[in-house]
Amino acid sequence: MSYAELIVAVSIAYVLIGLVFVVIFVSAGVARFDHVARGTSLAFRALILPGSLALWPVLAVKWMSRTRERT
């Protein structure tokens, strides 16, 4: 496997994992992550979708740290 193929494979894995995370985060997690986002519209959730996809590792770490703080 060449370096180019490795970069493409890693990028595809990043996006696929990000898509799974974004579906969960945008549908249910954003309300738990930020209390101000509770009851927001579908337009707001669509607006945060691209950024959430790009930054899913950061959001996942913050979401998990907040979950641990509450327990």
mmCIF file as Biopython writes it, N, C-alpha, C and O atoms, coordinates in Angstrom:
data_model
#
loop_
_atom_site.group_PDB
_atom_site.id
_atom_site.type_symbol
_atom_site.label_atom_id
_atom_site.label_alt_id
_atom_site.label_comp_id
_atom_site.label_asym_id
_atom_site.label_entity_id
_atom_site.label_seq_id
_atom_site.pdbx_PDB_ins_code
_atom_site.Cartn_x
_atom_site.Cartn_y
_atom_site.Cartn_z
_atom_site.occupancy
_atom_site.B_iso_or_equiv
_atom_site.auth_seq_id
_atom_site.auth_asym_id
_atom_site.pdbx_PDB_model_num
ATOM 1   N N  . MET A ? 1  ? 0.851   -1.172 0.000  1.0 0.0 1  A 1 
ATOM 2   C CA . MET A ? 1  ? 0.000   0.000  0.000  1.0 0.0 1  A 1 
ATOM 3   C C  . MET A ? 1  ? 0.896   1.234  0.000  1.0 0.0 1  A 1 
ATOM 4   O O  . MET A ? 1  ? 1.806   1.365  0.819  1.0 0.0 1  A 1 
ATOM 5   N N  . SER A ? 2  ? 0.617   2.123  -0.928 1.0 0.0 2  A 1 
ATOM 6   C CA . SER A ? 2  ? 1.413   3.344  -1.023 1.0 0.0 2  A 1 
ATOM 7   C C  . SER A ? 2  ? 0.919   4.362  -0.004 1.0 0.0 2  A 1 
ATOM 8   O O  . SER A ? 2  ? -0.128  4.189  0.621  1.0 0.0 2  A 1 
ATOM 9   N N  . TYR A ? 3  ? 1.690   5.416  0.143  1.0 0.0 3  A 1 
ATOM 10  C CA . TYR A ? 3  ? 1.314   6.467  1.091  1.0 0.0 3  A 1 
ATOM 11  C C  . TYR A ? 3  ? 0.002   7.139  0.692  1.0 0.0 3  A 1 
ATOM 12  O O  . TYR A ? 3  ? -0.812  7.481  1.550  1.0 0.0 3  A 1 
ATOM 13  N N  . ALA A ? 4  ? -0.196  7.322  -0.596 1.0 0.0 4  A 1 
ATOM 14  C CA . ALA A ? 4  ? -1.433  7.947  -1.071 1.0 0.0 4  A 1 
ATOM 15  C C  . ALA A ? 4  ? -2.642  7.080  -0.723 1.0 0.0 4  A 1 
ATOM 16  O O  . ALA A ? 4  ? -3.671  7.598  -0.289 1.0 0.0 4  A 1 
ATOM 17  N N  . GLU A ? 5  ? -2.527  5.785  -0.906 1.0 0.0 5  A 1 
ATOM 18  C CA . GLU A ? 5  ? -3.624  4.871  -0.569 1.0 0.0 5  A 1 
ATOM 19  C C  . GLU A ? 5  ? -3.876  4.860  0.934  1.0 0.0 5  A 1 
ATOM 20  O O  . GLU A ? 5  ? -5.023  4.774  1.372  1.0 0.0 5  A 1 
ATOM 21  N N  . LEU A ? 6  ? -2.822  4.946  1.714  1.0 0.0 6  A 1 
ATOM 22  C CA . LEU A ? 6  ? -2.967  4.993  3.162  1.0 0.0 6  A 1 
ATOM 23  C C  . LEU A ? 6  ? -3.678  6.264  3.605  1.0 0.0 6  A 1 
ATOM 24  O O  . LEU A ? 6  ? -4.543  6.223  4.481  1.0 0.0 6  A 1 
ATOM 25  N N  . ILE A ? 7  ? -3.318  7.381  3.008  1.0 0.0 7  A 1 
ATOM 26  C CA . ILE A ? 7  ? -3.964  8.653  3.344  1.0 0.0 7  A 1 
ATOM 27  C C  . ILE A ? 7  ? -5.446  8.607  2.980  1.0 0.0 7  A 1 
ATOM 28  O O  . ILE A ? 7  ? -6.287  9.085  3.741  1.0 0.0 7  A 1 
ATOM 29  N N  . VAL A ? 8  ? -5.766  8.039  1.828  1.0 0.0 8  A 1 
ATOM 30  C CA . VAL A ? 8  ? -7.167  7.925  1.412  1.0 0.0 8  A 1 
ATOM 31  C C  . VAL A ? 8  ? -7.921  6.995  2.357  1.0 0.0 8  A 1 
ATOM 32  O O  . VAL A ? 8  ? -9.053  7.300  2.733  1.0 0.0 8  A 1 
ATOM 33  N N  . ALA A ? 9  ? -7.335  5.887  2.745  1.0 0.0 9  A 1 
ATOM 34  C CA . ALA A ? 9  ? -7.996  4.939  3.643  1.0 0.0 9  A 1 
ATOM 35  C C  . ALA A ? 9  ? -8.245  5.552  5.021  1.0 0.0 9  A 1 
ATOM 36  O O  . ALA A ? 9  ? -9.316  5.373  5.601  1.0 0.0 9  A 1 
ATOM 37  N N  . VAL A ? 10 ? -7.264  6.269  5.537  1.0 0.0 10 A 1 
ATOM 38  C CA . VAL A ? 10 ? -7.418  6.932  6.836  1.0 0.0 10 A 1 
ATOM 39  C C  . VAL A ? 10 ? -8.476  8.023  6.749  1.0 0.0 10 A 1 
ATOM 40  O O  . VAL A ? 10 ? -9.271  8.188  7.675  1.0 0.0 10 A 1 
ATOM 41  N N  . SER A ? 11 ? -8.496  8.761  5.662  1.0 0.0 11 A 1 
ATOM 42  C CA . SER A ? 11 ? -9.494  9.816  5.483  1.0 0.0 11 A 1 
ATOM 43  C C  . SER A ? 11 ? -10.902 9.244  5.401  1.0 0.0 11 A 1 
ATOM 44  O O  . SER A ? 11 ? -11.830 9.800  5.988  1.0 0.0 11 A 1 
ATOM 45  N N  . ILE A ? 12 ? -11.069 8.159  4.695  1.0 0.0 12 A 1 
ATOM 46  C CA . ILE A ? 12 ? -12.374 7.515  4.597  1.0 0.0 12 A 1 
ATOM 47  C C  . ILE A ? 12 ? -12.819 6.998  5.959  1.0 0.0 12 A 1 
ATOM 48  O O  . ILE A ? 12 ? -13.985 7.144  6.327  1.0 0.0 12 A 1 
ATOM 49  N N  . ALA A ? 13 ? -11.908 6.400  6.706  1.0 0.0 13 A 1 
ATOM 50  C CA . ALA A ? 13 ? -12.247 5.913  8.053  1.0 0.0 13 A 1 
ATOM 51  C C  . ALA A ? 13 ? -12.637 7.074  8.960  1.0 0.0 13 A 1 
ATOM 52  O O  . ALA A ? 13 ? -13.583 6.957  9.739  1.0 0.0 13 A 1 
ATOM 53  N N  . TYR A ? 14 ? -11.928 8.179  8.870  1.0 0.0 14 A 1 
ATOM 54  C CA . TYR A ? 14 ? -12.227 9.375  9.677  1.0 0.0 14 A 1 
ATOM 55  C C  . TYR A ? 14 ? -13.636 9.885  9.390  1.0 0.0 14 A 1 
ATOM 56  O O  . TYR A ? 14 ? -14.388 10.203 10.312 1.0 0.0 14 A 1 
ATOM 57  N N  . VAL A ? 15 ? -13.985 9.961  8.119  1.0 0.0 15 A 1 
ATOM 58  C CA . VAL A ? 15 ? -15.301 10.460 7.732  1.0 0.0 15 A 1 
ATOM 59  C C  . VAL A ? 15 ? -16.395 9.474  8.130  1.0 0.0 15 A 1 
ATOM 60  O O  . VAL A ? 15 ? -17.449 9.898  8.605  1.0 0.0 15 A 1 
ATOM 61  N N  . LEU A ? 16 ? -16.180 8.183  7.951  1.0 0.0 16 A 1 
ATOM 62  C CA . LEU A ? 16 ? -17.199 7.198  8.310  1.0 0.0 16 A 1 
ATOM 63  C C  . LEU A ? 16 ? -17.459 7.183  9.812  1.0 0.0 16 A 1 
ATOM 64  O O  . LEU A ? 16 ? -18.612 7.139  10.241 1.0 0.0 16 A 1 
ATOM 65  N N  . ILE A ? 17 ? -16.413 7.219  10.603 1.0 0.0 17 A 1 
ATOM 66  C CA . ILE A ? 17 ? -16.588 7.289  12.053 1.0 0.0 17 A 1 
ATOM 67  C C  . ILE A ? 17 ? -17.261 8.603  12.425 1.0 0.0 17 A 1 
ATOM 68  O O  . ILE A ? 17 ? -18.126 8.639  13.300 1.0 0.0 17 A 1 
ATOM 69  N N  . GLY A ? 18 ? -16.866 9.670  11.764 1.0 0.0 18 A 1 
ATOM 70  C CA . GLY A ? 18 ? -17.472 10.970 11.997 1.0 0.0 18 A 1 
ATOM 71  C C  . GLY A ? 18 ? -18.957 10.989 11.672 1.0 0.0 18 A 1 
ATOM 72  O O  . GLY A ? 18 ? -19.733 11.615 12.393 1.0 0.0 18 A 1 
ATOM 73  N N  . LEU A ? 19 ? -19.368 10.320 10.608 1.0 0.0 19 A 1 
ATOM 74  C CA . LEU A ? 19 ? -20.782 10.267 10.249 1.0 0.0 19 A 1 
ATOM 75  C C  . LEU A ? 19 ? -21.604 9.558  11.314 1.0 0.0 19 A 1 
ATOM 76  O O  . LEU A ? 19 ? -22.702 9.997  11.656 1.0 0.0 19 A 1 
ATOM 77  N N  . VAL A ? 20 ? -21.073 8.469  11.833 1.0 0.0 20 A 1 
ATOM 78  C CA . VAL A ? 20 ? -21.777 7.763  12.914 1.0 0.0 20 A 1 
ATOM 79  C C  . VAL A ? 20 ? -21.878 8.661  14.144 1.0 0.0 20 A 1 
ATOM 80  O O  . VAL A ? 20 ? -22.937 8.753  14.763 1.0 0.0 20 A 1 
ATOM 81  N N  . PHE A ? 21 ? -20.788 9.315  14.492 1.0 0.0 21 A 1 
ATOM 82  C CA . PHE A ? 21 ? -20.798 10.207 15.645 1.0 0.0 21 A 1 
ATOM 83  C C  . PHE A ? 21 ? -21.766 11.364 15.441 1.0 0.0 21 A 1 
ATOM 84  O O  . PHE A ? 21 ? -22.517 11.706 16.355 1.0 0.0 21 A 1 
ATOM 85  N N  . VAL A ? 22 ? -21.762 11.968 14.266 1.0 0.0 22 A 1 
ATOM 86  C CA . VAL A ? 22 ? -22.604 13.127 13.999 1.0 0.0 22 A 1 
ATOM 87  C C  . VAL A ? 22 ? -24.084 12.784 14.095 1.0 0.0 22 A 1 
ATOM 88  O O  . VAL A ? 22 ? -24.867 13.577 14.619 1.0 0.0 22 A 1 
ATOM 89  N N  . VAL A ? 23 ? -24.475 11.625 13.602 1.0 0.0 23 A 1 
ATOM 90  C CA . VAL A ? 23 ? -25.877 11.230 13.696 1.0 0.0 23 A 1 
ATOM 91  C C  . VAL A ? 23 ? -26.303 11.158 15.159 1.0 0.0 23 A 1 
ATOM 92  O O  . VAL A ? 23 ? -27.377 11.640 15.519 1.0 0.0 23 A 1 
ATOM 93  N N  . ILE A ? 24 ? -25.478 10.567 15.989 1.0 0.0 24 A 1 
ATOM 94  C CA . ILE A ? 24 ? -25.795 10.464 17.418 1.0 0.0 24 A 1 
ATOM 95  C C  . ILE A ? 24 ? -25.713 11.823 18.089 1.0 0.0 24 A 1 
ATOM 96  O O  . ILE A ? 24 ? -26.593 12.187 18.870 1.0 0.0 24 A 1 
ATOM 97  N N  . PHE A ? 25 ? -24.679 12.563 17.795 1.0 0.0 25 A 1 
ATOM 98  C CA . PHE A ? 25 ? -24.465 13.854 18.460 1.0 0.0 25 A 1 
ATOM 99  C C  . PHE A ? 25 ? -25.531 14.875 18.093 1.0 0.0 25 A 1 
ATOM 100 O O  . PHE A ? 25 ? -26.078 15.539 18.974 1.0 0.0 25 A 1 
ATOM 101 N N  . VAL A ? 26 ? -25.828 15.008 16.826 1.0 0.0 26 A 1 
ATOM 102 C CA . VAL A ? 26 ? -26.788 16.021 16.402 1.0 0.0 26 A 1 
ATOM 103 C C  . VAL A ? 26 ? -28.211 15.646 16.834 1.0 0.0 26 A 1 
ATOM 104 O O  . VAL A ? 26 ? -29.010 16.526 17.155 1.0 0.0 26 A 1 
ATOM 105 N N  . SER A ? 27 ? -28.529 14.359 16.843 1.0 0.0 27 A 1 
ATOM 106 C CA . SER A ? 27 ? -29.887 13.976 17.215 1.0 0.0 27 A 1 
ATOM 107 C C  . SER A ? 27 ? -30.120 14.045 18.719 1.0 0.0 27 A 1 
ATOM 108 O O  . SER A ? 27 ? -31.176 14.507 19.151 1.0 0.0 27 A 1 
ATOM 109 N N  . ALA A ? 28 ? -29.167 13.601 19.521 1.0 0.0 28 A 1 
ATOM 110 C CA . ALA A ? 28 ? -29.403 13.539 20.961 1.0 0.0 28 A 1 
ATOM 111 C C  . ALA A ? 28 ? -28.306 14.202 21.790 1.0 0.0 28 A 1 
ATOM 112 O O  . ALA A ? 28 ? -28.592 14.771 22.843 1.0 0.0 28 A 1 
ATOM 113 N N  . GLY A ? 29 ? -27.096 14.139 21.347 1.0 0.0 29 A 1 
ATOM 114 C CA . GLY A ? 29 ? -25.977 14.582 22.164 1.0 0.0 29 A 1 
ATOM 115 C C  . GLY A ? 29 ? -25.835 16.067 22.344 1.0 0.0 29 A 1 
ATOM 116 O O  . GLY A ? 29 ? -25.355 16.520 23.383 1.0 0.0 29 A 1 
ATOM 117 N N  . VAL A ? 30 ? -26.239 16.837 21.359 1.0 0.0 30 A 1 
ATOM 118 C CA . VAL A ? 30 ? -26.039 18.282 21.466 1.0 0.0 30 A 1 
ATOM 119 C C  . VAL A ? 30 ? -26.860 18.856 22.616 1.0 0.0 30 A 1 
ATOM 120 O O  . VAL A ? 30 ? -26.432 19.810 23.265 1.0 0.0 30 A 1 
ATOM 121 N N  . ALA A ? 31 ? -28.020 18.292 22.870 1.0 0.0 31 A 1 
ATOM 122 C CA . ALA A ? 31 ? -28.838 18.771 23.991 1.0 0.0 31 A 1 
ATOM 123 C C  . ALA A ? 31 ? -28.196 18.432 25.330 1.0 0.0 31 A 1 
ATOM 124 O O  . ALA A ? 31 ? -28.322 19.190 26.292 1.0 0.0 31 A 1 
ATOM 125 N N  . ARG A ? 32 ? -27.521 17.314 25.394 1.0 0.0 32 A 1 
ATOM 126 C CA . ARG A ? 32 ? -26.819 16.934 26.627 1.0 0.0 32 A 1 
ATOM 127 C C  . ARG A ? 32 ? -25.503 17.686 26.772 1.0 0.0 32 A 1 
ATOM 128 O O  . ARG A ? 32 ? -25.054 17.976 27.881 1.0 0.0 32 A 1 
ATOM 129 N N  . PHE A ? 33 ? -24.904 17.990 25.649 1.0 0.0 33 A 1 
ATOM 130 C CA . PHE A ? 33 ? -23.608 18.663 25.645 1.0 0.0 33 A 1 
ATOM 131 C C  . PHE A ? 33 ? -23.734 20.123 26.070 1.0 0.0 33 A 1 
ATOM 132 O O  . PHE A ? 33 ? -22.904 20.633 26.822 1.0 0.0 33 A 1 
ATOM 133 N N  . ASP A ? 34 ? -24.767 20.782 25.587 1.0 0.0 34 A 1 
ATOM 134 C CA . ASP A ? 34 ? -24.956 22.204 25.877 1.0 0.0 34 A 1 
ATOM 135 C C  . ASP A ? 34 ? -26.433 22.433 26.177 1.0 0.0 34 A 1 
ATOM 136 O O  . ASP A ? 34 ? -27.286 22.230 25.313 1.0 0.0 34 A 1 
ATOM 137 N N  . HIS A ? 35 ? -26.728 22.853 27.395 1.0 0.0 35 A 1 
ATOM 138 C CA . HIS A ? 35 ? -28.118 23.007 27.797 1.0 0.0 35 A 1 
ATOM 139 C C  . HIS A ? 35 ? -28.846 24.085 27.006 1.0 0.0 35 A 1 
ATOM 140 O O  . HIS A ? 35 ? -30.074 24.053 26.921 1.0 0.0 35 A 1 
ATOM 141 N N  . VAL A ? 36 ? -28.131 25.029 26.430 1.0 0.0 36 A 1 
ATOM 142 C CA . VAL A ? 36 ? -28.748 26.077 25.623 1.0 0.0 36 A 1 
ATOM 143 C C  . VAL A ? 36 ? -29.295 25.496 24.314 1.0 0.0 36 A 1 
ATOM 144 O O  . VAL A ? 36 ? -30.230 26.051 23.737 1.0 0.0 36 A 1 
ATOM 145 N N  . ALA A ? 37 ? -28.732 24.407 23.853 1.0 0.0 37 A 1 
ATOM 146 C CA . ALA A ? 37 ? -29.148 23.804 22.589 1.0 0.0 37 A 1 
ATOM 147 C C  . ALA A ? 37 ? -30.398 22.942 22.719 1.0 0.0 37 A 1 
ATOM 148 O O  . ALA A ? 37 ? -30.878 22.403 21.721 1.0 0.0 37 A 1 
ATOM 149 N N  . ARG A ? 38 ? -30.925 22.804 23.915 1.0 0.0 38 A 1 
ATOM 150 C CA . ARG A ? 38 ? -32.150 22.017 24.083 1.0 0.0 38 A 1 
ATOM 151 C C  . ARG A ? 38 ? -33.301 22.697 23.377 1.0 0.0 38 A 1 
ATOM 152 O O  . ARG A ? 38 ? -33.483 23.910 23.485 1.0 0.0 38 A 1 
ATOM 153 N N  . GLY A ? 39 ? -34.072 21.916 22.658 1.0 0.0 39 A 1 
ATOM 154 C CA . GLY A ? 39 ? -35.238 22.439 21.969 1.0 0.0 39 A 1 
ATOM 155 C C  . GLY A ? 39 ? -34.937 23.268 20.737 1.0 0.0 39 A 1 
ATOM 156 O O  . GLY A ? 39 ? -35.794 24.025 20.281 1.0 0.0 39 A 1 
ATOM 157 N N  . THR A ? 40 ? -33.744 23.143 20.189 1.0 0.0 40 A 1 
ATOM 158 C CA . THR A ? 40 ? -33.401 23.909 18.997 1.0 0.0 40 A 1 
ATOM 159 C C  . THR A ? 40 ? -34.048 23.296 17.763 1.0 0.0 40 A 1 
ATOM 160 O O  . THR A ? 40 ? -34.483 22.144 17.775 1.0 0.0 40 A 1 
ATOM 161 N N  . SER A ? 41 ? -34.102 24.074 16.717 1.0 0.0 41 A 1 
ATOM 162 C CA . SER A ? 41 ? -34.774 23.652 15.494 1.0 0.0 41 A 1 
ATOM 163 C C  . SER A ? 41 ? -33.898 22.713 14.668 1.0 0.0 41 A 1 
ATOM 164 O O  . SER A ? 41 ? -32.707 22.541 14.924 1.0 0.0 41 A 1 
ATOM 165 N N  . LEU A ? 42 ? -34.529 22.127 13.685 1.0 0.0 42 A 1 
ATOM 166 C CA . LEU A ? 42 ? -33.823 21.263 12.755 1.0 0.0 42 A 1 
ATOM 167 C C  . LEU A ? 42 ? -32.803 22.066 11.940 1.0 0.0 42 A 1 
ATOM 168 O O  . LEU A ? 42 ? -31.751 21.545 11.569 1.0 0.0 42 A 1 
ATOM 169 N N  . ALA A ? 43 ? -33.115 23.323 11.667 1.0 0.0 43 A 1 
ATOM 170 C CA . ALA A ? 43 ? -32.190 24.179 10.917 1.0 0.0 43 A 1 
ATOM 171 C C  . ALA A ? 43 ? -30.885 24.387 11.691 1.0 0.0 43 A 1 
ATOM 172 O O  . ALA A ? 43 ? -29.805 24.367 11.100 1.0 0.0 43 A 1 
ATOM 173 N N  . PHE A ? 44 ? -30.981 24.584 13.000 1.0 0.0 44 A 1 
ATOM 174 C CA . PHE A ? 44 ? -29.776 24.736 13.809 1.0 0.0 44 A 1 
ATOM 175 C C  . PHE A ? 44 ? -28.945 23.460 13.778 1.0 0.0 44 A 1 
ATOM 176 O O  . PHE A ? 44 ? -27.723 23.508 13.640 1.0 0.0 44 A 1 
ATOM 177 N N  . ARG A ? 45 ? -29.613 22.329 13.905 1.0 0.0 45 A 1 
ATOM 178 C CA . ARG A ? 45 ? -28.887 21.055 13.893 1.0 0.0 45 A 1 
ATOM 179 C C  . ARG A ? 45 ? -28.228 20.799 12.548 1.0 0.0 45 A 1 
ATOM 180 O O  . ARG A ? 45 ? -27.132 20.241 12.494 1.0 0.0 45 A 1 
ATOM 181 N N  . ALA A ? 46 ? -28.881 21.199 11.462 1.0 0.0 46 A 1 
ATOM 182 C CA . ALA A ? 46 ? -28.279 21.080 10.134 1.0 0.0 46 A 1 
ATOM 183 C C  . ALA A ? 46 ? -27.089 22.023 9.989  1.0 0.0 46 A 1 
ATOM 184 O O  . ALA A ? 46 ? -26.127 21.723 9.282  1.0 0.0 46 A 1 
ATOM 185 N N  . LEU A ? 47 ? -27.167 23.145 10.654 1.0 0.0 47 A 1 
ATOM 186 C CA . LEU A ? 47 ? -26.091 24.132 10.592 1.0 0.0 47 A 1 
ATOM 187 C C  . LEU A ? 47 ? -24.826 23.636 11.306 1.0 0.0 47 A 1 
ATOM 188 O O  . LEU A ? 47 ? -23.716 23.915 10.851 1.0 0.0 47 A 1 
ATOM 189 N N  . ILE A ? 48 ? -24.978 22.915 12.403 1.0 0.0 48 A 1 
ATOM 190 C CA . ILE A ? 48 ? -23.802 22.444 13.140 1.0 0.0 48 A 1 
ATOM 191 C C  . ILE A ? 48 ? -23.269 21.110 12.609 1.0 0.0 48 A 1 
ATOM 192 O O  . ILE A ? 48 ? -22.212 20.649 13.040 1.0 0.0 48 A 1 
ATOM 193 N N  . LEU A ? 49 ? -23.987 20.499 11.691 1.0 0.0 49 A 1 
ATOM 194 C CA . LEU A ? 49 ? -23.587 19.197 11.160 1.0 0.0 49 A 1 
ATOM 195 C C  . LEU A ? 49 ? -22.195 19.192 10.521 1.0 0.0 49 A 1 
ATOM 196 O O  . LEU A ? 49 ? -21.389 18.334 10.881 1.0 0.0 49 A 1 
ATOM 197 N N  . PRO A ? 50 ? -21.864 20.103 9.592  1.0 0.0 50 A 1 
ATOM 198 C CA . PRO A ? 50 ? -20.533 20.040 8.972  1.0 0.0 50 A 1 
ATOM 199 C C  . PRO A ? 50 ? -19.382 20.252 9.965  1.0 0.0 50 A 1 
ATOM 200 O O  . PRO A ? 50 ? -18.360 19.570 9.900  1.0 0.0 50 A 1 
ATOM 201 N N  . GLY A ? 51 ? -19.565 21.195 10.868 1.0 0.0 51 A 1 
ATOM 202 C CA . GLY A ? 51 ? -18.522 21.434 11.862 1.0 0.0 51 A 1 
ATOM 203 C C  . GLY A ? 51 ? -18.355 20.257 12.808 1.0 0.0 51 A 1 
ATOM 204 O O  . GLY A ? 51 ? -17.242 19.923 13.214 1.0 0.0 51 A 1 
ATOM 205 N N  . SER A ? 52 ? -19.474 19.634 13.153 1.0 0.0 52 A 1 
ATOM 206 C CA . SER A ? 52 ? -19.415 18.463 14.025 1.0 0.0 52 A 1 
ATOM 207 C C  . SER A ? 52 ? -18.727 17.295 13.335 1.0 0.0 52 A 1 
ATOM 208 O O  . SER A ? 52 ? -18.009 16.522 13.970 1.0 0.0 52 A 1 
ATOM 209 N N  . LEU A ? 53 ? -18.949 17.173 12.035 1.0 0.0 53 A 1 
ATOM 210 C CA . LEU A ? 53 ? -18.291 16.111 11.284 1.0 0.0 53 A 1 
ATOM 211 C C  . LEU A ? 53 ? -16.791 16.338 11.223 1.0 0.0 53 A 1 
ATOM 212 O O  . LEU A ? 53 ? -16.010 15.397 11.367 1.0 0.0 53 A 1 
ATOM 213 N N  . ALA A ? 54 ? -16.388 17.569 11.012 1.0 0.0 54 A 1 
ATOM 214 C CA . ALA A ? 54 ? -14.962 17.866 10.904 1.0 0.0 54 A 1 
ATOM 215 C C  . ALA A ? 54 ? -14.243 17.747 12.246 1.0 0.0 54 A 1 
ATOM 216 O O  . ALA A ? 54 ? -13.092 17.315 12.306 1.0 0.0 54 A 1 
ATOM 217 N N  . LEU A ? 55 ? -14.929 18.132 13.318 1.0 0.0 55 A 1 
ATOM 218 C CA . LEU A ? 55 ? -14.285 18.183 14.634 1.0 0.0 55 A 1 
ATOM 219 C C  . LEU A ? 55 ? -14.790 17.104 15.583 1.0 0.0 55 A 1 
ATOM 220 O O  . LEU A ? 55 ? -14.778 17.296 16.799 1.0 0.0 55 A 1 
ATOM 221 N N  . TRP A ? 56 ? -15.234 15.971 15.042 1.0 0.0 56 A 1 
ATOM 222 C CA . TRP A ? 56 ? -15.832 14.957 15.902 1.0 0.0 56 A 1 
ATOM 223 C C  . TRP A ? 56 ? -14.896 14.430 16.982 1.0 0.0 56 A 1 
ATOM 224 O O  . TRP A ? 56 ? -15.391 14.121 18.066 1.0 0.0 56 A 1 
ATOM 225 N N  . PRO A ? 57 ? -13.594 14.300 16.784 1.0 0.0 57 A 1 
ATOM 226 C CA . PRO A ? 57 ? -12.766 13.809 17.894 1.0 0.0 57 A 1 
ATOM 227 C C  . PRO A ? 57 ? -12.762 14.766 19.091 1.0 0.0 57 A 1 
ATOM 228 O O  . PRO A ? 57 ? -12.801 14.325 20.240 1.0 0.0 57 A 1 
ATOM 229 N N  . VAL A ? 58 ? -12.716 16.063 18.822 1.0 0.0 58 A 1 
ATOM 230 C CA . VAL A ? 58 ? -12.721 17.057 19.898 1.0 0.0 58 A 1 
ATOM 231 C C  . VAL A ? 58 ? -14.052 17.016 20.637 1.0 0.0 58 A 1 
ATOM 232 O O  . VAL A ? 58 ? -14.084 17.027 21.868 1.0 0.0 58 A 1 
ATOM 233 N N  . LEU A ? 59 ? -15.140 16.970 19.894 1.0 0.0 59 A 1 
ATOM 234 C CA . LEU A ? 59 ? -16.466 16.925 20.503 1.0 0.0 59 A 1 
ATOM 235 C C  . LEU A ? 59 ? -16.671 15.641 21.296 1.0 0.0 59 A 1 
ATOM 236 O O  . LEU A ? 59 ? -17.286 15.664 22.362 1.0 0.0 59 A 1 
ATOM 237 N N  . ALA A ? 60 ? -16.166 14.530 20.793 1.0 0.0 60 A 1 
ATOM 238 C CA . ALA A ? 60 ? -16.306 13.260 21.498 1.0 0.0 60 A 1 
ATOM 239 C C  . ALA A ? 60 ? -15.574 13.287 22.832 1.0 0.0 60 A 1 
ATOM 240 O O  . ALA A ? 60 ? -16.100 12.811 23.838 1.0 0.0 60 A 1 
ATOM 241 N N  . VAL A ? 61 ? -14.375 13.835 22.849 1.0 0.0 61 A 1 
ATOM 242 C CA . VAL A ? 61 ? -13.613 13.920 24.102 1.0 0.0 61 A 1 
ATOM 243 C C  . VAL A ? 61 ? -14.323 14.831 25.100 1.0 0.0 61 A 1 
ATOM 244 O O  . VAL A ? 61 ? -14.430 14.496 26.280 1.0 0.0 61 A 1 
ATOM 245 N N  . LYS A ? 62 ? -14.805 15.978 24.632 1.0 0.0 62 A 1 
ATOM 246 C CA . LYS A ? 62 ? -15.508 16.900 25.535 1.0 0.0 62 A 1 
ATOM 247 C C  . LYS A ? 62 ? -16.806 16.297 26.041 1.0 0.0 62 A 1 
ATOM 248 O O  . LYS A ? 62 ? -17.153 16.463 27.211 1.0 0.0 62 A 1 
ATOM 249 N N  . TRP A ? 63 ? -17.524 15.600 25.175 1.0 0.0 63 A 1 
ATOM 250 C CA . TRP A ? 63 ? -18.780 14.985 25.571 1.0 0.0 63 A 1 
ATOM 251 C C  . TRP A ? 63 ? -18.530 13.901 26.618 1.0 0.0 63 A 1 
ATOM 252 O O  . TRP A ? 63 ? -19.271 13.797 27.595 1.0 0.0 63 A 1 
ATOM 253 N N  . MET A ? 64 ? -17.510 13.111 26.420 1.0 0.0 64 A 1 
ATOM 254 C CA . MET A ? 64 ? -17.190 12.043 27.382 1.0 0.0 64 A 1 
ATOM 255 C C  . MET A ? 64 ? -16.711 12.628 28.711 1.0 0.0 64 A 1 
ATOM 256 O O  . MET A ? 64 ? -17.047 12.102 29.773 1.0 0.0 64 A 1 
ATOM 257 N N  . SER A ? 65 ? -15.936 13.699 28.664 1.0 0.0 65 A 1 
ATOM 258 C CA . SER A ? 65 ? -15.471 14.301 29.918 1.0 0.0 65 A 1 
ATOM 259 C C  . SER A ? 65 ? -16.633 14.908 30.707 1.0 0.0 65 A 1 
ATOM 260 O O  . SER A ? 65 ? -16.644 14.841 31.936 1.0 0.0 65 A 1 
ATOM 261 N N  . ARG A ? 66 ? -17.597 15.491 30.023 1.0 0.0 66 A 1 
ATOM 262 C CA . ARG A ? 66 ? -18.783 16.022 30.705 1.0 0.0 66 A 1 
ATOM 263 C C  . ARG A ? 66 ? -19.632 14.908 31.285 1.0 0.0 66 A 1 
ATOM 264 O O  . ARG A ? 66 ? -20.219 15.059 32.356 1.0 0.0 66 A 1 
ATOM 265 N N  . THR A ? 67 ? -19.697 13.792 30.578 1.0 0.0 67 A 1 
ATOM 266 C CA . THR A ? 67 ? -20.473 12.654 31.075 1.0 0.0 67 A 1 
ATOM 267 C C  . THR A ? 67 ? -19.825 12.099 32.341 1.0 0.0 67 A 1 
ATOM 268 O O  . THR A ? 67 ? -20.524 11.734 33.286 1.0 0.0 67 A 1 
ATOM 269 N N  . ARG A ? 68 ? -18.501 12.033 32.365 1.0 0.0 68 A 1 
ATOM 270 C CA . ARG A ? 68 ? -17.801 11.524 33.553 1.0 0.0 68 A 1 
ATOM 271 C C  . ARG A ? 68 ? -17.930 12.476 34.735 1.0 0.0 68 A 1 
ATOM 272 O O  . ARG A ? 68 ? -17.993 12.034 35.883 1.0 0.0 68 A 1 
ATOM 273 N N  . GLU A ? 69 ? -17.970 13.779 34.464 1.0 0.0 69 A 1 
ATOM 274 C CA . GLU A ? 69 ? -18.113 14.758 35.540 1.0 0.0 69 A 1 
ATOM 275 C C  . GLU A ? 69 ? -19.455 14.630 36.248 1.0 0.0 69 A 1 
ATOM 276 O O  . GLU A ? 69 ? -19.549 14.825 37.460 1.0 0.0 69 A 1 
ATOM 277 N N  . ARG A ? 70 ? -20.475 14.307 35.494 1.0 0.0 70 A 1 
ATOM 278 C CA . ARG A ? 70 ? -21.825 14.224 36.048 1.0 0.0 70 A 1 
ATOM 279 C C  . ARG A ? 70 ? -22.068 12.945 36.830 1.0 0.0 70 A 1 
ATOM 280 O O  . ARG A ? 70 ? -22.979 12.899 37.657 1.0 0.0 70 A 1 
ATOM 281 N N  . THR A ? 71 ? -21.281 11.912 36.593 1.0 0.0 71 A 1 
ATOM 282 C CA . THR A ? 71 ? -21.499 10.646 37.312 1.0 0.0 71 A 1 
ATOM 283 C C  . THR A ? 71 ? -20.643 10.559 38.534 1.0 0.0 71 A 1 
ATOM 284 O O  . THR A ? 71 ? -20.698 9.563  39.256 1.0 0.0 71 A 1 
#
